[in-house]
Amino acid sequence: MNRVTIEVNGRVLAAEVAPRQHLGDFLREELLLTATHLGCEHGVCGACTVLIDGAPARSCIAFPAMLDGAKITTLEGLSDDPVTAELRAAFTAEHGLQCGFCTPGMLIMARDIVLRRPGADEEAIRHELAGNLCRCTGYVGIVRAVRAVAAARAGLPAEVTRGLPVPAPAYVSPLALPEAGALAPAGRAAPAAAPPSAPPPSVDEKSLETLKNPVRLEQRFTVPAGVGAVWDFFQRPEAVVACLPGARLVAPSDGTRFEAEMTVKLGPMQAAFRGAGTIAADAASYTGTLRGQGVDSRSASRVQAELVYRLEPAGVATAVHVDIAYALQGPLAQMSRGAIARDLAGRLTVAFAQNLAAALAGAGAPAAPAPLDGGGLLLAMVKDWLGRLFRRRG
């Protein structure tokens, strides 16, 4: 058992919790806060959404043992919240619920949307609600209800709920960046227009000192080139980024800083993380570090990452060791699963290694790499799993 101190709906509690007990069960079984509904218990349906430190999160894949000091808010804790009251009235007026099972998670997510994006249009609302599933309504009444409240708040300033400022939707004009090196998302263009050029993002060392609850993984691969050639290649950011599926530099690098964008496609959904980072290298030990952060302008999801690489001679080849740590915040983080993320990252590394080997052999990396297709990688994972299963049974 683990002893933790957490705040739930404004009440500070000290409790003994089992390491494997998820937050949804803790809230329902231990605290009798049954407005938190449990559906898939795989972090997919969104019925169990609560606020953790002010940000929407799946309680079925969060664990109290890892939340010491956190502030949890359930729908019961929003009973006197004026924004939630507006949403409840709008859901009633627009017939935004039938069985009501998804409604608590919908209300919590809807509250976050109208606070961060007052005046959000239907397209933005549907994108934001993509992680909350409903089997009854067809979403029409839900979207109308959220849009009504968002429209009523169109003249109000956006509120920060996820650790970074998200301005009210201004889909044509670029958005100014906040101070102190924090990244703000670039504005999204109107559907018929090309996206505008965003101001150059910036990054500083202080903002990248630590990652909160990062996913960590290690990868090792070998490329058929000498360590000197591989080292020289790693000192060219534009060449290295070109080997990464879906990534590109958006401005020339001076060798110590970079600005880049990475596009990830998940079936019909696509996210483009744009941001900046720093580069450090030690030629004596053949080691280097890349730190960066980026924002997807549509969902306001934010990613921070650190990559440390080390090169070792392996005869006429070179062994490349890569240690990666990253943290994802925002709507896309709600869909993140540790095992899948690690497998996808491993397959991404394989693709990077193949492109790197081709570039070192003179074939060159793709001039315009396609978006990283998570759906295709997931299908490959399933095929591999089935292959291993039948091999074991054979």
KEKE-3310 file (N, C-alpha, C; in steps of 0.2 Angstrom, whole numbers, plus 5000, padded with zeros to 4 digits):
npx = (5004:5002:5004:4996:4993:4980:4970:4953:4940:4941:4944:4956:4964:4971:4977:4978:4983:4981:4994:4989:4977:4965:4961:4948:4941:4945:4939:4925:4923:4929:4927:4914:4910:4900:4897:4907:4909:4912:4917:4924:4936:4949:4954:4948:4934:4930:4921:4924:4930:4939:4945:4962:4973:4967:4966:4958:4957:4958:4951:4952:4964:4973:4982:4980:4991:5002:4999:5001:4999:4992:4977:4961:4946:4929:4913:4904:4911:4910:4897:4893:4898:4898:4900:4898:4885:4879:4881:4875:4861:4861:4863:4851:4842:4845:4843:4854:4857:4854:4853:4862:4875:4887:4887:4893:4907:4907:4902:4912:4923:4917:4916:4930:4933:4925:4930:4944:4943:4933:4920:4922:4920:4908:4916:4929:4924:4919:4931:4938:4930:4932:4937:4927:4915:4898:4884:4871:4866:4870:4878:4873:4865:4873:4884:4878:4874:4886:4891:4882:4885:4899:4898:4891:4901:4910:4915:4923:4939:4951:4954:4967:4970:4978:4991:4997:4994:4980:4973:4958:4948:4956:4956:4962:4972:4989:4995:5002:5017:5019:5028:5044:5049:5039:5029:5016:5002:5001:4991:4976:4971:4957:4945:4946:4957:4976:4986:4992:5009:5017:5023:5041:5044:5050:5062:5068:5082:5078:5064:5064:5070:5065:5054:5038:5032:5037:5036:5048:5060:5072:5082:5092:5102:5110:5120:5126:5140:5155:5160:5164:5158:5145:5144:5147:5136:5125:5128:5121:5107:5096:5097:5096:5083:5076:5076:5066:5050:5037:5042:5050:5061:5056:5063:5080:5093:5105:5114:5114:5101:5084:5070:5055:5043:5031:5021:5008:4997:4982:4972:4958:4961:4973:4987:4998:5013:5021:5036:5051:5068:5084:5101:5114:5131:5145:5160:5171:5166:5157:5143:5127:5113:5096:5084:5067:5051:5033:5018:5001:4991:4978:4972:4978:4986:5001:5018:5033:5050:5065:5080:5094:5108:5121:5136:5144:5159:5158:5166:5166:5154:5142:5136:5121:5115:5100:5092:5076:5065:5048:5034:5017:5004:4987:4972:4976:4984:4975:4971:4982:4992:5003:5010:5007:5012:5025:5028:5025:5034:5046:5044:5044:5058:5064:5060:5067:5080:5082:5080:5091:5101:5100:5102:5115:5121:5120:5108:5099:5087:5069:5063:5051:5044:5031:5016:5018:5010:5000:4990:4994:5006:5000:4992:5003:5008:4998:4998:5011:5009:4999:5006:5016:5008:5002:5014:5018:5008:5010)
npy = (4994:5011:5027:5042:5059:5069:5081:5082:5088:5100:5096:5090:5075:5061:5045:5027:5018:5005:5000:4997:5001:5011:5028:5030:5020:5022:5035:5031:5020:5021:5035:5037:5045:5045:5051:5050:5040:5024:5016:5010:5007:5008:5020:5026:5029:5041:5043:5043:5055:5067:5081:5084:5092:5103:5100:5091:5073:5055:5045:5032:5027:5033:5034:5034:5032:5038:5051:5059:5074:5080:5089:5085:5086:5081:5079:5082:5091:5102:5107:5120:5128:5141:5140:5127:5126:5133:5125:5113:5118:5121:5108:5102:5110:5108:5095:5086:5074:5057:5042:5046:5041:5045:5058:5065:5065:5072:5084:5089:5089:5098:5110:5113:5116:5127:5137:5137:5140:5152:5156:5146:5137:5125:5115:5116:5112:5099:5093:5094:5086:5074:5063:5059:5048:5044:5034:5036:5049:5054:5065:5078:5086:5088:5095:5107:5112:5114:5123:5134:5139:5142:5152:5162:5166:5172:5185:5185:5183:5170:5156:5149:5132:5121:5123:5131:5146:5147:5155:5164:5157:5162:5161:5165:5176:5176:5171:5179:5175:5170:5177:5173:5162:5152:5142:5146:5141:5141:5151:5144:5143:5149:5138:5139:5145:5146:5141:5154:5161:5157:5166:5165:5152:5150:5144:5140:5135:5134:5131:5118:5110:5100:5086:5082:5068:5059:5049:5036:5029:5017:5015:5006:5005:5000:5007:5006:5013:5022:5029:5042:5048:5046:5054:5067:5068:5069:5081:5090:5097:5098:5087:5077:5078:5077:5063:5058:5052:5062:5074:5091:5104:5121:5132:5138:5130:5135:5127:5126:5129:5125:5125:5117:5106:5093:5081:5070:5057:5050:5039:5047:5058:5071:5078:5092:5096:5110:5118:5123:5120:5116:5112:5102:5096:5084:5082:5074:5063:5058:5061:5068:5080:5084:5095:5099:5107:5108:5113:5108:5116:5115:5106:5111:5103:5099:5095:5090:5086:5076:5070:5060:5055:5043:5038:5024:5015:5001:4991:4992:4999:5009:5010:5016:5023:5028:5038:5042:5054:5059:5070:5072:5083:5089:5087:5076:5069:5062:5051:5043:5028:5019:5007:5006:5018:5016:5006:5011:5022:5014:5008:5020:5023:5013:5016:5028:5024:5017:5027:5035:5026:5025:5038:5040:5031:5037:5038:5046:5055:5055:5069:5076:5070:5059:5061:5055:5040:5034:5025:5015:5011:5005:4995:4987:4983:4975:4964:4959:4955:4945:4936:4932:4926:4915:4908:4904:4894:4885)
npz = (5000:4997:5004:5002:4999:4994:4986:4985:4977:4984:4997:5008:5008:5017:5012:5011:4998:4985:4974:4961:4960:4951:4948:4946:4952:4965:4968:4966:4974:4987:4990:4987:4976:4964:4952:4943:4930:4925:4910:4897:4904:4898:4895:4884:4881:4888:4898:4911:4914:4923:4932:4934:4943:4937:4923:4911:4912:4910:4923:4924:4919:4927:4943:4960:4968:4961:4962:4972:4981:4971:4964:4963:4954:4953:4945:4955:4962:4955:4957:4961:4951:4940:4926:4923:4927:4917:4906:4910:4909:4895:4890:4893:4887:4874:4872:4875:4880:4884:4889:4899:4903:4898:4901:4913:4910:4898:4901:4910:4900:4891:4899:4900:4887:4883:4892:4888:4875:4871:4861:4852:4836:4828:4821:4829:4841:4839:4836:4848:4857:4852:4859:4868:4870:4864:4864:4862:4857:4845:4845:4840:4848:4859:4854:4849:4862:4868:4859:4861:4874:4872:4863:4870:4878:4870:4870:4881:4890:4886:4897:4906:4907:4906:4909:4899:4889:4879:4866:4862:4848:4834:4819:4808:4809:4814:4831:4844:4853:4871:4884:4892:4885:4883:4873:4861:4852:4834:4824:4817:4800:4791:4783:4769:4766:4765:4779:4790:4792:4806:4821:4825:4835:4852:4864:4880:4892:4905:4904:4900:4910:4918:4915:4918:4925:4914:4899:4896:4886:4878:4865:4853:4838:4823:4811:4794:4793:4796:4813:4812:4801:4804:4815:4810:4802:4811:4816:4807:4808:4799:4790:4799:4805:4793:4791:4800:4801:4795:4800:4799:4797:4800:4799:4795:4804:4817:4822:4836:4840:4835:4824:4822:4814:4817:4810:4814:4810:4814:4808:4803:4810:4812:4819:4821:4827:4832:4836:4846:4849:4858:4854:4859:4859:4861:4855:4859:4866:4858:4860:4861:4864:4862:4866:4867:4863:4859:4851:4846:4836:4834:4844:4855:4862:4870:4869:4877:4876:4877:4870:4871:4863:4859:4851:4846:4840:4829:4822:4805:4806:4815:4831:4837:4851:4859:4871:4876:4883:4886:4888:4887:4886:4887:4876:4867:4875:4883:4876:4876:4879:4888:4884:4870:4866:4868:4859:4847:4847:4846:4834:4826:4828:4821:4808:4807:4808:4797:4787:4790:4788:4774:4770:4773:4765:4753:4747:4751:4762:4762:4753:4756:4769:4772:4784:4800:4802:4813:4813:4803:4809:4820:4815:4810:4822:4827:4818:4820:4833:4832:4824:4832:4842:4835:4831:4844:4847:4837)
capx = (5000:5005:5001:4996:4989:4977:4964:4947:4934:4943:4945:4963:4963:4977:4974:4982:4980:4985:4997:4986:4970:4965:4958:4940:4938:4946:4933:4918:4922:4932:4924:4907:4909:4898:4896:4912:4906:4917:4915:4929:4942:4955:4956:4946:4927:4930:4915:4927:4935:4939:4950:4968:4977:4964:4966:4954:4961:4955:4952:4953:4971:4977:4983:4981:4998:5006:4996:5002:4999:4987:4971:4956:4939:4924:4907:4901:4915:4908:4890:4891:4902:4893:4901:4895:4878:4877:4882:4869:4855:4861:4862:4844:4838:4847:4842:4861:4858:4848:4854:4866:4881:4893:4886:4898:4913:4905:4901:4919:4927:4914:4918:4937:4933:4922:4935:4950:4941:4927:4918:4924:4914:4907:4922:4933:4921:4919:4938:4939:4926:4933:4939:4922:4910:4891:4881:4864:4863:4873:4882:4871:4863:4879:4888:4874:4874:4893:4892:4878:4889:4905:4896:4889:4907:4914:4919:4927:4946:4952:4957:4972:4968:4982:4998:4999:4989:4976:4969:4951:4949:4957:4959:4966:4978:4994:4994:5008:5019:5019:5035:5048:5050:5034:5026:5009:5000:5000:4984:4973:4968:4950:4945:4947:4964:4982:4988:4997:5015:5017:5030:5046:5043:5056:5063:5074:5084:5074:5057:5065:5074:5062:5048:5033:5029:5038:5037:5055:5062:5079:5083:5099:5102:5117:5120:5132:5144:5160:5157:5165:5153:5138:5144:5146:5129:5121:5129:5117:5100:5091:5098:5093:5076:5073:5075:5061:5044:5032:5045:5053:5063:5053:5068:5087:5096:5112:5118:5112:5094:5080:5062:5053:5036:5030:5014:5006:4991:4979:4966:4956:4964:4980:4990:5004:5016:5026:5039:5058:5072:5091:5105:5121:5135:5152:5163:5175:5163:5152:5136:5123:5107:5091:5078:5062:5044:5029:5011:4997:4987:4970:4969:4982:4990:5008:5023:5040:5054:5073:5083:5101:5111:5128:5138:5150:5161:5156:5169:5165:5148:5141:5130:5118:5111:5096:5087:5071:5060:5044:5028:5012:4998:4981:4967:4979:4986:4969:4971:4989:4993:5010:5013:5006:5016:5032:5029:5025:5040:5051:5044:5047:5065:5066:5060:5072:5086:5082:5081:5097:5106:5099:5105:5123:5123:5120:5102:5096:5081:5063:5063:5045:5042:5024:5015:5019:5004:5000:4986:4998:5010:4996:4991:5009:5009:4993:5000:5016:5006:4996:5011:5019:5003:5002:5020:5019:5004:5012)
capy = (5000:5018:5033:5048:5065:5072:5085:5080:5093:5105:5092:5087:5068:5056:5038:5021:5016:5000:5003:4996:5004:5017:5034:5030:5015:5026:5040:5028:5015:5024:5041:5037:5050:5041:5055:5048:5034:5019:5013:5005:5007:5008:5027:5027:5032:5047:5043:5044:5061:5071:5086:5083:5099:5108:5098:5084:5067:5049:5043:5024:5026:5037:5030:5038:5030:5042:5057:5062:5081:5082:5091:5081:5088:5077:5083:5084:5097:5108:5108:5127:5131:5144:5138:5120:5127:5135:5119:5109:5121:5120:5101:5101:5114:5105:5087:5084:5068:5052:5038:5050:5038:5049:5065:5068:5066:5077:5091:5091:5091:5104:5116:5115:5119:5134:5141:5139:5143:5155:5157:5140:5135:5118:5111:5115:5108:5092:5090:5094:5081:5067:5058:5057:5044:5044:5029:5038:5056:5056:5071:5084:5090:5090:5100:5113:5114:5117:5129:5139:5142:5145:5158:5167:5168:5174:5191:5184:5181:5163:5154:5144:5126:5116:5125:5135:5150:5145:5161:5162:5155:5167:5156:5168:5179:5172:5172:5181:5170:5172:5178:5168:5156:5147:5141:5147:5138:5145:5152:5140:5147:5148:5132:5140:5149:5143:5143:5159:5160:5159:5169:5160:5149:5151:5139:5142:5130:5133:5128:5111:5107:5094:5084:5080:5061:5057:5042:5035:5023:5017:5012:5005:5002:5000:5010:5004:5019:5024:5033:5049:5050:5047:5060:5073:5068:5071:5089:5093:5096:5098:5081:5072:5079:5074:5056:5057:5052:5067:5080:5095:5111:5126:5138:5136:5130:5138:5121:5126:5129:5123:5126:5111:5104:5085:5079:5063:5055:5044:5038:5053:5064:5073:5083:5095:5099:5115:5121:5124:5117:5117:5106:5102:5090:5084:5078:5070:5057:5056:5061:5074:5081:5088:5096:5103:5107:5110:5113:5106:5122:5113:5103:5114:5098:5101:5089:5091:5080:5076:5065:5060:5050:5041:5034:5019:5012:4994:4989:4997:5002:5013:5008:5022:5023:5034:5038:5047:5055:5064:5071:5075:5086:5091:5082:5070:5064:5058:5044:5040:5022:5018:5001:5007:5023:5014:5002:5016:5025:5009:5008:5026:5023:5009:5020:5033:5021:5015:5033:5037:5022:5027:5045:5039:5027:5042:5038:5052:5054:5058:5076:5078:5064:5059:5061:5048:5037:5030:5019:5010:5007:5001:4989:4982:4980:4969:4959:4956:4951:4939:4932:4929:4921:4908:4904:4900:4889:4880)
capz = (5000:4997:5008:4998:5001:4988:4987:4981:4977:4989:5003:5008:5011:5017:5011:5009:4991:4982:4968:4955:4960:4947:4952:4945:4957:4971:4969:4967:4980:4993:4992:4985:4971:4959:4946:4939:4927:4922:4904:4894:4908:4894:4893:4877:4880:4891:4903:4918:4914:4929:4932:4938:4943:4932:4916:4910:4912:4911:4929:4924:4918:4932:4949:4966:4970:4958:4962:4979:4981:4966:4965:4959:4954:4950:4943:4961:4964:4950:4957:4961:4946:4936:4919:4923:4927:4910:4902:4912:4906:4888:4888:4894:4882:4867:4872:4874:4884:4884:4895:4904:4905:4896:4902:4917:4906:4893:4905:4912:4894:4888:4903:4898:4880:4883:4896:4884:4868:4871:4854:4847:4832:4828:4820:4834:4847:4837:4837:4855:4860:4849:4864:4873:4866:4866:4860:4861:4855:4838:4846:4838:4854:4863:4851:4850:4869:4870:4855:4864:4879:4870:4859:4875:4881:4865:4872:4887:4889:4887:4903:4906:4911:4905:4909:4893:4887:4873:4865:4859:4841:4829:4814:4802:4811:4819:4838:4847:4858:4877:4886:4896:4881:4883:4867:4860:4846:4829:4822:4812:4795:4789:4779:4762:4765:4768:4786:4790:4795:4813:4823:4827:4842:4856:4870:4885:4896:4911:4903:4898:4915:4920:4912:4923:4923:4907:4896:4895:4882:4876:4858:4850:4832:4820:4804:4791:4791:4802:4818:4810:4796:4807:4819:4805:4799:4817:4817:4802:4810:4793:4788:4804:4805:4787:4792:4805:4797:4797:4803:4795:4800:4798:4798:4795:4811:4818:4825:4843:4841:4829:4824:4818:4815:4816:4809:4816:4807:4817:4804:4800:4814:4811:4823:4819:4833:4830:4842:4845:4854:4858:4853:4862:4857:4863:4850:4862:4868:4853:4863:4860:4868:4859:4870:4863:4865:4853:4852:4841:4836:4834:4850:4861:4866:4871:4870:4879:4875:4878:4867:4872:4859:4860:4846:4847:4834:4829:4816:4800:4807:4821:4835:4840:4857:4860:4877:4875:4888:4883:4891:4883:4890:4883:4874:4864:4881:4886:4872:4877:4882:4889:4880:4863:4864:4868:4853:4841:4847:4844:4826:4823:4828:4816:4802:4807:4807:4790:4783:4792:4784:4767:4769:4774:4759:4748:4744:4754:4765:4759:4753:4759:4772:4774:4791:4804:4802:4819:4811:4800:4814:4825:4811:4810:4829:4828:4814:4824:4839:4829:4821:4838:4845:4831:4832:4850:4847:4832)
cpx = (5004:5001:5002:4992:4987:4972:4959:4942:4935:4944:4951:4962:4970:4974:4979:4979:4984:4988:4993:4979:4970:4960:4950:4938:4939:4940:4927:4918:4924:4928:4917:4905:4907:4896:4902:4910:4912:4914:4920:4934:4948:4957:4953:4939:4926:4924:4918:4931:4933:4944:4956:4972:4974:4963:4962:4958:4956:4956:4954:4960:4976:4977:4984:4988:5003:5004:4996:5003:4995:4981:4966:4949:4935:4918:4904:4905:4913:4900:4888:4895:4898:4894:4897:4888:4875:4877:4876:4862:4855:4860:4855:4840:4839:4846:4849:4862:4852:4849:4858:4873:4887:4893:4891:4904:4912:4905:4908:4923:4924:4916:4925:4937:4931:4927:4941:4948:4934:4926:4920:4918:4913:4912:4927:4930:4921:4926:4940:4936:4927:4934:4933:4916:4903:4888:4873:4862:4865:4877:4879:4869:4868:4883:4884:4874:4881:4894:4888:4882:4895:4903:4894:4895:4912:4918:4923:4934:4947:4955:4962:4970:4973:4990:5001:4993:4986:4972:4962:4952:4950:4960:4962:4972:4983:4993:5001:5010:5020:5027:5038:5049:5045:5031:5019:5008:5000:4993:4982:4970:4961:4951:4948:4954:4970:4983:4993:5004:5015:5024:5034:5045:5050:5056:5069:5076:5080:5067:5058:5069:5071:5056:5044:5030:5030:5037:5044:5056:5069:5079:5090:5098:5109:5116:5127:5137:5149:5157:5159:5160:5146:5138:5143:5139:5124:5122:5125:5110:5095:5091:5095:5086:5072:5072:5070:5054:5040:5036:5049:5055:5059:5057:5075:5089:5103:5116:5117:5105:5090:5073:5060:5045:5035:5023:5013:4999:4988:4972:4964:4958:4971:4982:4997:5007:5021:5029:5047:5062:5080:5095:5112:5125:5142:5155:5168:5172:5157:5145:5133:5116:5102:5085:5073:5055:5040:5022:5007:4992:4980:4968:4973:4985:4998:5013:5030:5044:5062:5075:5091:5104:5119:5130:5144:5152:5160:5159:5169:5158:5148:5135:5128:5114:5107:5092:5082:5066:5055:5038:5023:5006:4993:4977:4970:4982:4981:4969:4977:4989:5000:5013:5012:5011:5023:5033:5029:5031:5046:5050:5046:5054:5068:5066:5065:5079:5087:5083:5088:5102:5106:5103:5113:5125:5123:5113:5098:5089:5075:5063:5057:5042:5034:5023:5016:5012:5003:4995:4989:5003:5006:4994:4997:5010:5004:4995:5006:5014:5003:5001:5015:5015:5003:5008:5021:5014:5006:5017)
cpy = (5006:5023:5039:5053:5069:5076:5083:5085:5098:5102:5088:5080:5064:5049:5033:5018:5010:5003:5002:4998:5011:5022:5033:5025:5019:5031:5036:5024:5017:5030:5042:5043:5047:5044:5053:5041:5030:5016:5008:5003:5005:5015:5029:5031:5039:5048:5045:5050:5065:5077:5084:5089:5103:5106:5091:5078:5061:5046:5035:5022:5030:5034:5035:5038:5035:5049:5061:5070:5084:5085:5088:5085:5084:5082:5085:5090:5103:5109:5116:5131:5134:5142:5131:5121:5129:5129:5114:5111:5120:5113:5099:5104:5111:5098:5084:5077:5063:5048:5042:5047:5042:5056:5068:5070:5072:5084:5093:5093:5098:5110:5118:5118:5126:5139:5143:5142:5146:5157:5152:5139:5128:5114:5110:5111:5101:5089:5089:5088:5074:5062:5056:5054:5044:5039:5031:5044:5057:5063:5078:5089:5093:5095:5107:5116:5118:5123:5135:5143:5145:5152:5164:5169:5171:5181:5191:5182:5173:5162:5149:5138:5121:5118:5129:5139:5147:5151:5159:5161:5162:5164:5159:5172:5175:5175:5174:5176:5174:5173:5172:5162:5151:5147:5142:5144:5143:5146:5147:5144:5145:5142:5133:5143:5145:5145:5149:5157:5162:5162:5164:5158:5150:5146:5142:5136:5129:5130:5121:5107:5100:5092:5080:5073:5059:5050:5041:5028:5023:5013:5011:5002:5003:5002:5008:5010:5020:5029:5041:5052:5051:5053:5066:5074:5071:5078:5093:5092:5095:5091:5076:5072:5076:5066:5054:5057:5058:5074:5084:5101:5116:5133:5135:5135:5132:5133:5121:5126:5127:5125:5121:5110:5096:5084:5072:5062:5049:5043:5045:5059:5065:5079:5086:5099:5104:5118:5122:5120:5119:5111:5107:5095:5090:5079:5073:5063:5055:5056:5068:5074:5086:5089:5101:5103:5110:5109:5111:5112:5120:5111:5107:5109:5100:5095:5092:5085:5081:5070:5065:5054:5049:5037:5030:5016:5004:4991:4994:5001:5006:5011:5015:5020:5029:5033:5044:5048:5061:5065:5075:5077:5089:5085:5076:5066:5060:5051:5041:5034:5021:5013:5003:5013:5021:5010:5006:5020:5021:5009:5014:5026:5019:5012:5025:5030:5019:5021:5035:5033:5024:5033:5044:5035:5031:5042:5044:5051:5057:5066:5079:5072:5065:5059:5055:5046:5032:5024:5014:5007:5003:4994:4984:4979:4974:4963:4955:4952:4945:4934:4928:4924:4914:4904:4901:4894:4883:4875)
cpz = (5000:5000:5004:5001:4995:4990:4982:4982:4983:4996:5003:5011:5011:5017:5010:5003:4989:4976:4962:4955:4956:4951:4951:4951:4964:4973:4970:4973:4986:4995:4990:4980:4965:4952:4941:4936:4924:4916:4902:4899:4904:4892:4886:4877:4883:4896:4910:4919:4920:4928:4937:4938:4938:4925:4916:4909:4913:4918:4929:4922:4922:4939:4955:4969:4967:4958:4968:4978:4975:4968:4961:4960:4950:4948:4949:4964:4960:4951:4958:4956:4941:4928:4918:4923:4920:4906:4903:4909:4899:4886:4889:4888:4875:4867:4871:4878:4883:4890:4901:4906:4904:4898:4907:4914:4901:4896:4907:4906:4891:4892:4901:4891:4880:4887:4892:4878:4868:4864:4849:4843:4832:4826:4825:4840:4845:4838:4844:4859:4857:4854:4869:4869:4869:4861:4859:4857:4848:4839:4844:4843:4858:4860:4851:4857:4870:4866:4858:4869:4877:4866:4864:4878:4876:4866:4878:4886:4890:4894:4902:4910:4911:4905:4904:4891:4880:4871:4862:4852:4837:4823:4808:4804:4815:4826:4840:4853:4865:4879:4890:4892:4881:4876:4866:4853:4840:4827:4817:4806:4794:4784:4772:4761:4768:4775:4785:4793:4802:4815:4825:4834:4846:4862:4874:4889:4902:4910:4901:4904:4917:4916:4918:4921:4916:4905:4894:4891:4880:4869:4856:4843:4829:4813:4801:4788:4797:4806:4816:4806:4799:4812:4815:4803:4805:4818:4812:4804:4805:4790:4793:4804:4799:4787:4797:4801:4800:4799:4798:4799:4796:4797:4798:4803:4811:4821:4833:4845:4834:4830:4820:4819:4813:4815:4810:4813:4811:4814:4801:4804:4812:4816:4820:4824:4830:4836:4840:4850:4854:4857:4856:4860:4860:4859:4853:4864:4863:4856:4861:4864:4864:4864:4866:4866:4859:4855:4846:4841:4836:4841:4856:4865:4865:4872:4872:4878:4875:4875:4868:4867:4860:4854:4848:4841:4835:4822:4811:4801:4813:4825:4838:4846:4858:4866:4876:4881:4885:4888:4887:4887:4885:4881:4871:4870:4884:4883:4873:4881:4882:4884:4873:4862:4864:4861:4847:4841:4844:4836:4823:4823:4823:4809:4801:4805:4800:4785:4784:4788:4776:4765:4769:4768:4753:4744:4746:4757:4761:4759:4756:4763:4774:4781:4794:4805:4807:4817:4808:4804:4818:4821:4811:4817:4830:4824:4817:4829:4837:4827:4827:4842:4842:4831:4838:4850:4842:4835)
residu = (MET:ASN:ARG:VAL:THR:ILE:GLU:VAL:ASN:GLY:ARG:VAL:LEU:ALA:ALA:GLU:VAL:ALA:PRO:ARG:GLN:HIS:LEU:GLY:ASP:PHE:LEU:ARG:GLU:GLU:LEU:LEU:LEU:THR:ALA:THR:HIS:LEU:GLY:CYS:GLU:HIS:GLY:VAL:CYS:GLY:ALA:CYS:THR:VAL:LEU:ILE:ASP:GLY:ALA:PRO:ALA:ARG:SER:CYS:ILE:ALA:PHE:PRO:ALA:MET:LEU:ASP:GLY:ALA:LYS:ILE:THR:THR:LEU:GLU:GLY:LEU:SER:ASP:ASP:PRO:VAL:THR:ALA:GLU:LEU:ARG:ALA:ALA:PHE:THR:ALA:GLU:HIS:GLY:LEU:GLN:CYS:GLY:PHE:CYS:THR:PRO:GLY:MET:LEU:ILE:MET:ALA:ARG:ASP:ILE:VAL:LEU:ARG:ARG:PRO:GLY:ALA:ASP:GLU:GLU:ALA:ILE:ARG:HIS:GLU:LEU:ALA:GLY:ASN:LEU:CYS:ARG:CYS:THR:GLY:TYR:VAL:GLY:ILE:VAL:ARG:ALA:VAL:ARG:ALA:VAL:ALA:ALA:ALA:ARG:ALA:GLY:LEU:PRO:ALA:GLU:VAL:THR:ARG:GLY:LEU:PRO:VAL:PRO:ALA:PRO:ALA:TYR:VAL:SER:PRO:LEU:ALA:LEU:PRO:GLU:ALA:GLY:ALA:LEU:ALA:PRO:ALA:GLY:ARG:ALA:ALA:PRO:ALA:ALA:ALA:PRO:PRO:SER:ALA:PRO:PRO:PRO:SER:VAL:ASP:GLU:LYS:SER:LEU:GLU:THR:LEU:LYS:ASN:PRO:VAL:ARG:LEU:GLU:GLN:ARG:PHE:THR:VAL:PRO:ALA:GLY:VAL:GLY:ALA:VAL:TRP:ASP:PHE:PHE:GLN:ARG:PRO:GLU:ALA:VAL:VAL:ALA:CYS:LEU:PRO:GLY:ALA:ARG:LEU:VAL:ALA:PRO:SER:ASP:GLY:THR:ARG:PHE:GLU:ALA:GLU:MET:THR:VAL:LYS:LEU:GLY:PRO:MET:GLN:ALA:ALA:PHE:ARG:GLY:ALA:GLY:THR:ILE:ALA:ALA:ASP:ALA:ALA:SER:TYR:THR:GLY:THR:LEU:ARG:GLY:GLN:GLY:VAL:ASP:SER:ARG:SER:ALA:SER:ARG:VAL:GLN:ALA:GLU:LEU:VAL:TYR:ARG:LEU:GLU:PRO:ALA:GLY:VAL:ALA:THR:ALA:VAL:HIS:VAL:ASP:ILE:ALA:TYR:ALA:LEU:GLN:GLY:PRO:LEU:ALA:GLN:MET:SER:ARG:GLY:ALA:ILE:ALA:ARG:ASP:LEU:ALA:GLY:ARG:LEU:THR:VAL:ALA:PHE:ALA:GLN:ASN:LEU:ALA:ALA:ALA:LEU:ALA:GLY:ALA:GLY:ALA:PRO:ALA:ALA:PRO:ALA:PRO:LEU:ASP:GLY:GLY:GLY:LEU:LEU:LEU:ALA:MET:VAL:LYS:ASP:TRP:LEU:GLY:ARG:LEU:PHE:ARG:ARG:ARG:GLY)
# end
